Amino acid sequence: MLDLSADVRTLTAALVDTESVSGDERALADAIEHALRGLPHLAVERDGDAIVARTGLGRARRVVIAGHIDTVPIVGNVPSYVAGGRLYGCGTSDMKSGVAVQLKLAASVPEPVHDATYVFYDCEEIEAERNGLRRLANTHPEWLDGDFAVLMEPTGGVIEGGCQGTMRVDVIAHGKRAHSARSWMGENAIHGAGRVLDVLRDYTPREPEVEGLRFHEGLNAVFVSGGVAGNVIPDECVVTVNYRFAPDLTVQDAEDHLREVFSGFDVRVTDAAPPARPGLDDPAAAEFVRTVGAGRARAKLGWTDVARMAELGIPAVNYGPGEPSLAHTRDESVELDAIVAAETRMIGWLTGTG
């Protein structure tokens, strides 16, 4: 049971103490659904372990406030505890503090100045195919209709516009297999892959400015695989490379760039997700930045589901009380005052009093 009348800090702790590792969110989804169905001003829908609650006041603008309810695997960091003005525990930063703010908004603002849609979804921390927001976009896109969206991702209380795209490719060096006692009769693919690493060492990432925000790209090897046996010269070595690219590029642009960078090698795309442009010139986004962020915003250095909202044609930003540098760590925590500050700012925005 979740008490939505509780202080937002207490509510965050209750969410953290309800374990919800990706793929096992049912208990928390049940609790959120039960709590929201007790609010007469909201229409509540459910798909799997994703919950959507909406006001229906006929306002001129509808805003979507979304957050994922799953966490990475627990490493002895549940239940939560408080120390030094911080709440510690798995998911405190990414992103149950943001979800707590969502729930408080849903409960305490029955007549927002904009119609509000609150989305609580599952399986964000694992492969994209299982992402709950992706599932909703495919099965119930009308539930996500809106003019502007806020993803309650951890941002340290700073509005972050857009997001980077991400692409993984296998860069394959080919050789010729031979007995290691007669290595000169073969061609060592692992040695050949050294040229891939040379390219990566010499690569200078772009830092483009997109719609007034400075992005910082990255190109890095994340896996190396090769070898047949201890007495065999290998004929193939695969270097898996991750490219984080700015939103002035499309997925196709990113692929074209990597094929040019690794010219002469076999390059195979294994995974890709598009970026999202900041879109802060949209009137609803500009209002949010002005009201909640005091006019300040920075680039999101990472991929988030703002990209999925952008694919639906909905301008979106990232904003939450959690700290991204602490996400997924054993000592994950969030500043208690930051949760309260996020709640206060968001209430001011939704009530028109901010």
C-alpha positions as CSV (number, residue, x, y, z in Angstrom):
1,M,0.0,0.0,0.0
2,L,1.2,3.5,-0.9
3,D,0.0,6.5,1.1
4,L,-0.1,9.4,-1.4
5,S,-0.8,11.8,1.4
6,A,2.6,11.1,2.9
7,D,5.5,13.5,2.6
8,V,7.3,13.0,-0.7
9,R,10.5,11.9,1.1
10,T,8.6,9.2,3.0
11,L,6.9,8.2,-0.3
12,T,10.2,7.9,-2.0
13,A,11.4,5.5,0.7
14,A,8.3,3.4,0.4
15,L,8.9,3.1,-3.4
16,V,12.5,2.1,-2.9
17,D,11.5,-0.5,-0.3
18,T,9.2,-2.1,-2.8
19,E,11.6,-4.0,-4.9
20,S,11.1,-3.7,-8.7
21,V,14.0,-5.0,-10.6
22,S,13.4,-4.9,-14.3
23,G,10.9,-7.6,-15.3
24,D,9.7,-8.0,-11.7
25,E,7.7,-4.8,-11.2
26,R,4.3,-6.3,-10.5
27,A,4.1,-5.6,-6.8
28,L,5.0,-1.9,-7.3
29,A,2.7,-1.6,-10.3
30,D,-0.1,-3.1,-8.3
31,A,0.5,-0.6,-5.4
32,I,0.7,2.4,-7.8
33,E,-2.5,1.3,-9.6
34,H,-4.4,0.8,-6.3
35,A,-3.3,4.2,-5.0
36,L,-4.2,6.1,-8.2
37,R,-7.6,4.4,-8.6
38,G,-8.6,6.0,-5.2
39,L,-8.3,9.5,-6.8
40,P,-11.7,10.4,-8.4
41,H,-10.2,13.1,-10.7
42,L,-8.1,10.6,-12.6
43,A,-9.0,8.0,-15.2
44,V,-6.6,5.1,-14.8
45,E,-5.6,2.5,-17.4
46,R,-3.2,-0.4,-17.2
47,D,-1.2,-2.4,-19.7
48,G,1.0,-5.1,-18.2
49,D,3.0,-3.4,-15.5
50,A,2.5,0.1,-16.9
51,I,0.0,2.4,-15.4
52,V,-1.4,5.6,-17.1
53,A,-3.6,8.1,-15.2
54,R,-5.2,11.1,-16.8
55,T,-7.2,14.2,-16.0
56,G,-10.0,15.1,-18.3
57,L,-10.7,18.8,-17.7
58,G,-10.8,19.9,-21.4
59,R,-7.7,22.2,-21.0
60,A,-6.2,23.7,-24.1
61,R,-2.9,21.8,-23.5
62,R,-2.1,18.3,-22.2
63,V,1.3,17.5,-20.6
64,V,2.7,14.0,-20.1
65,I,4.7,13.3,-17.0
66,A,6.5,10.0,-17.3
67,G,8.8,7.8,-15.2
68,H,10.0,4.2,-15.1
69,I,9.3,2.2,-12.0
70,D,12.0,-0.5,-12.5
71,T,15.6,-0.5,-11.2
72,V,18.8,-2.3,-11.9
73,P,19.5,-5.4,-9.8
74,I,19.8,-4.9,-6.1
75,V,23.2,-5.3,-4.5
76,G,22.4,-5.3,-0.8
77,N,21.0,-1.7,-1.0
78,V,17.4,-2.3,0.0
79,P,15.8,-1.4,2.3
80,S,16.5,2.3,2.2
81,Y,18.0,4.3,5.0
82,V,18.6,8.0,5.7
83,A,22.1,9.5,6.6
84,G,23.4,13.0,6.3
85,G,20.3,14.4,4.7
86,R,20.3,11.8,2.0
87,L,18.1,8.7,1.3
88,Y,20.2,5.7,0.3
89,G,19.0,2.7,-1.6
90,C,18.5,1.1,-5.0
91,G,16.5,3.4,-7.3
92,T,16.6,6.4,-5.0
93,S,18.2,8.5,-7.8
94,D,17.2,6.5,-10.9
95,M,14.4,7.1,-10.5
96,K,12.0,6.5,-7.6
97,S,12.5,10.0,-6.2
98,G,11.1,11.2,-9.6
99,V,8.3,8.7,-9.5
100,A,7.4,9.9,-6.0
101,V,7.1,13.5,-7.3
102,Q,4.8,12.2,-10.1
103,L,2.6,10.5,-7.6
104,K,2.4,13.6,-5.3
105,L,1.4,15.7,-8.3
106,A,-1.2,13.2,-9.4
107,A,-2.7,13.2,-5.8
108,S,-2.3,16.9,-4.8
109,V,-3.2,18.8,-8.0
110,P,-6.7,17.7,-9.0
111,E,-7.3,20.7,-11.3
112,P,-4.0,21.5,-13.1
113,V,-3.8,24.4,-15.5
114,H,-2.9,21.9,-18.2
115,D,-4.5,18.5,-18.5
116,A,-2.0,16.0,-17.1
117,T,-1.2,12.4,-18.1
118,Y,0.9,10.5,-15.6
119,V,2.8,7.5,-17.0
120,F,4.5,4.9,-14.8
121,Y,6.1,2.2,-16.9
122,D,8.2,-0.9,-16.7
123,C,11.4,-2.4,-18.1
124,E,13.3,0.8,-19.0
125,E,16.7,-0.5,-17.6
126,I,16.9,-3.4,-20.0
127,E,16.7,-4.1,-23.7
128,A,14.6,-1.7,-25.8
129,E,12.3,-4.5,-27.0
130,R,10.9,-4.9,-23.5
131,N,10.6,-1.1,-22.7
132,G,7.1,-0.4,-21.3
133,L,6.8,3.0,-22.9
134,R,7.7,1.5,-26.2
135,R,4.9,-1.1,-25.7
136,L,2.4,1.7,-24.8
137,A,3.4,3.6,-27.9
138,N,2.7,0.6,-30.0
139,T,-0.5,-0.7,-28.3
140,H,-2.1,2.4,-26.9
141,P,-0.6,5.5,-28.5
142,E,-3.7,7.5,-27.6
143,W,-2.8,7.1,-23.9
144,L,0.3,9.1,-24.6
145,D,-1.2,11.9,-26.6
146,G,0.1,15.3,-25.4
147,D,1.6,18.6,-26.3
148,F,4.7,18.4,-24.1
149,A,6.3,15.7,-21.9
150,V,8.6,15.6,-18.9
151,L,10.6,12.5,-18.2
152,M,11.5,12.4,-14.5
153,E,15.0,11.0,-15.2
154,P,17.7,12.0,-12.7
155,T,19.2,15.4,-13.7
156,G,20.3,16.8,-10.4
157,G,17.3,19.2,-10.5
158,V,18.5,20.8,-13.8
159,I,16.4,20.6,-17.0
160,E,18.1,18.6,-19.7
161,G,17.0,19.1,-23.2
162,G,17.0,16.4,-25.9
163,C,19.3,13.3,-25.7
164,Q,22.1,11.6,-27.5
165,G,21.6,8.8,-29.9
166,T,23.4,5.6,-29.4
167,M,24.7,3.0,-31.8
168,R,26.7,-0.2,-31.3
169,V,28.6,-1.7,-34.2
170,D,30.9,-4.7,-34.5
171,V,34.1,-3.7,-36.3
172,I,35.5,-6.9,-37.7
173,A,39.2,-7.6,-38.6
174,H,39.7,-10.6,-40.8
175,G,42.8,-12.7,-41.1
176,K,43.9,-16.2,-42.1
177,R,43.9,-19.2,-39.8
178,A,47.1,-21.1,-39.3
179,H,49.0,-23.3,-36.8
180,S,50.7,-21.0,-34.3
181,A,54.0,-23.0,-34.9
182,R,53.8,-21.7,-38.5
183,S,52.3,-18.3,-37.9
184,W,53.9,-16.8,-40.9
185,M,51.6,-18.9,-43.0
186,G,48.5,-17.1,-41.6
187,E,47.4,-13.6,-40.8
188,N,46.6,-12.8,-37.2
189,A,43.2,-11.0,-37.0
190,I,43.8,-10.0,-33.4
191,H,46.9,-8.1,-34.4
192,G,44.9,-6.6,-37.3
193,A,42.3,-5.3,-34.8
194,G,45.1,-3.2,-33.3
195,R,44.4,-0.7,-36.2
196,V,40.8,-0.4,-34.9
197,L,42.1,0.6,-31.5
198,D,44.5,3.0,-33.1
199,V,41.6,4.7,-34.8
200,L,39.7,4.9,-31.5
201,R,42.8,6.3,-29.7
202,D,43.2,9.0,-32.3
203,Y,39.6,9.9,-32.6
204,T,38.5,13.4,-31.5
205,P,34.8,13.4,-30.4
206,R,32.6,16.2,-31.7
207,E,31.1,18.8,-29.3
208,P,28.4,20.4,-31.4
209,E,26.0,23.0,-30.2
210,V,22.4,22.0,-31.1
211,E,19.6,24.5,-30.5
212,G,21.8,26.4,-28.0
213,L,22.9,23.3,-26.0
214,R,26.4,21.9,-26.0
215,F,26.6,18.1,-26.6
216,H,29.7,15.9,-26.2
217,E,29.9,12.8,-28.3
218,G,31.8,9.6,-27.5
219,L,33.3,6.7,-29.5
220,N,34.6,3.8,-27.5
221,A,35.4,0.1,-27.6
222,V,33.3,-1.8,-25.1
223,F,34.1,-5.4,-26.0
224,V,36.9,-7.3,-27.9
225,S,36.3,-10.8,-29.0
226,G,38.7,-13.1,-30.9
227,G,40.7,-16.3,-30.7
228,V,40.1,-20.0,-31.6
229,A,42.6,-22.0,-29.5
230,G,45.9,-21.7,-27.8
231,N,47.7,-23.1,-30.9
232,V,45.7,-21.4,-33.6
233,I,46.3,-18.1,-35.4
234,P,42.8,-16.5,-35.3
235,D,41.1,-15.5,-38.5
236,E,38.6,-13.1,-37.0
237,C,38.6,-10.5,-34.2
238,V,35.6,-8.4,-33.3
239,V,35.8,-5.0,-31.6
240,T,32.4,-3.8,-30.4
241,V,32.2,0.0,-30.5
242,N,29.6,2.3,-28.9
243,Y,28.9,5.6,-30.5
244,R,27.0,8.3,-28.5
245,F,26.1,11.0,-31.1
246,A,24.5,14.4,-30.9
247,P,21.0,15.1,-32.1
248,D,22.1,17.0,-35.1
249,L,22.7,13.5,-36.6
250,T,20.2,10.9,-37.6
251,V,20.8,7.1,-37.1
252,Q,21.7,6.9,-40.7
253,D,24.1,9.8,-40.4
254,A,25.8,8.0,-37.5
255,E,26.1,4.7,-39.4
256,D,27.6,6.5,-42.4
257,H,30.1,8.2,-40.1
258,L,31.2,5.0,-38.5
259,R,31.6,3.3,-41.8
260,E,33.8,6.2,-42.9
261,V,35.8,6.1,-39.7
262,F,36.4,2.4,-40.0
263,S,36.9,2.3,-43.7
264,G,38.6,-1.0,-44.7
265,F,36.9,-3.0,-42.0
266,D,33.7,-5.0,-42.0
267,V,31.3,-2.9,-40.0
268,R,28.0,-4.4,-38.8
269,V,25.3,-2.4,-36.8
270,T,24.0,-4.4,-33.9
271,D,21.9,-1.8,-32.1
272,A,20.8,1.8,-32.5
273,A,18.4,4.3,-30.9
274,P,17.7,7.7,-32.3
275,P,18.5,11.0,-30.5
276,A,16.1,13.7,-29.7
277,R,16.6,17.4,-30.4
278,P,16.1,19.8,-27.4
279,G,13.0,21.5,-28.8
280,L,13.1,24.1,-26.2
281,D,11.7,26.7,-28.5
282,D,8.3,24.9,-28.3
283,P,6.0,27.2,-26.2
284,A,5.2,24.5,-23.7
285,A,8.8,23.6,-23.3
286,A,9.8,27.2,-23.0
287,E,7.2,27.7,-20.2
288,F,8.6,24.7,-18.3
289,V,12.2,25.9,-18.6
290,R,11.2,29.4,-17.4
291,T,8.9,28.2,-14.5
292,V,10.8,25.1,-13.3
293,G,14.3,25.7,-14.4
294,A,14.6,29.5,-13.9
295,G,15.4,29.8,-17.6
296,R,18.4,27.3,-17.4
297,A,18.8,24.1,-19.4
298,R,21.7,21.9,-20.5
299,A,22.2,19.0,-22.9
300,K,21.3,15.4,-21.9
301,L,24.5,13.4,-22.2
302,G,22.9,10.0,-22.6
303,W,19.9,8.3,-24.2
304,T,16.5,8.5,-22.5
305,D,12.9,8.0,-23.5
306,V,12.6,11.6,-24.6
307,A,13.6,10.2,-27.9
308,R,10.6,7.9,-27.9
309,M,8.3,10.9,-27.1
310,A,10.0,12.8,-30.0
311,E,9.1,9.9,-32.3
312,L,5.5,10.4,-31.3
313,G,5.8,14.1,-32.2
314,I,5.8,15.3,-28.6
315,P,8.5,17.8,-27.4
316,A,10.0,16.5,-24.2
317,V,12.7,17.3,-21.6
318,N,14.4,15.4,-18.8
319,Y,13.9,16.7,-15.2
320,G,14.2,15.0,-11.9
321,P,15.7,15.3,-8.4
322,G,18.0,12.3,-8.7
323,E,21.7,12.6,-9.5
324,P,22.8,10.8,-12.7
325,S,26.3,10.2,-11.5
326,L,24.9,8.0,-8.7
327,A,22.5,6.0,-10.8
328,H,23.2,2.2,-10.8
329,T,25.9,2.4,-8.1
330,R,26.0,0.4,-4.9
331,D,25.8,3.6,-2.8
332,E,23.0,5.2,-4.9
333,S,21.3,8.0,-3.0
334,V,19.4,11.2,-3.4
335,E,19.4,14.4,-1.4
336,L,16.1,14.7,0.5
337,D,15.8,18.4,0.1
338,A,16.2,18.0,-3.7
339,I,13.1,15.8,-3.8
340,V,11.1,18.4,-2.0
341,A,12.4,21.2,-4.3
342,A,11.4,19.2,-7.4
343,E,7.9,18.6,-6.0
344,T,7.5,22.3,-5.1
345,R,8.7,23.5,-8.6
346,M,6.5,21.0,-10.4
347,I,3.4,21.9,-8.3
348,G,4.0,25.6,-9.1
349,W,4.2,24.8,-12.8
350,L,1.0,22.6,-12.8
351,T,-1.0,25.0,-10.7
352,G,0.2,28.1,-12.5
353,T,1.5,29.6,-9.3
354,G,5.2,29.0,-10.0
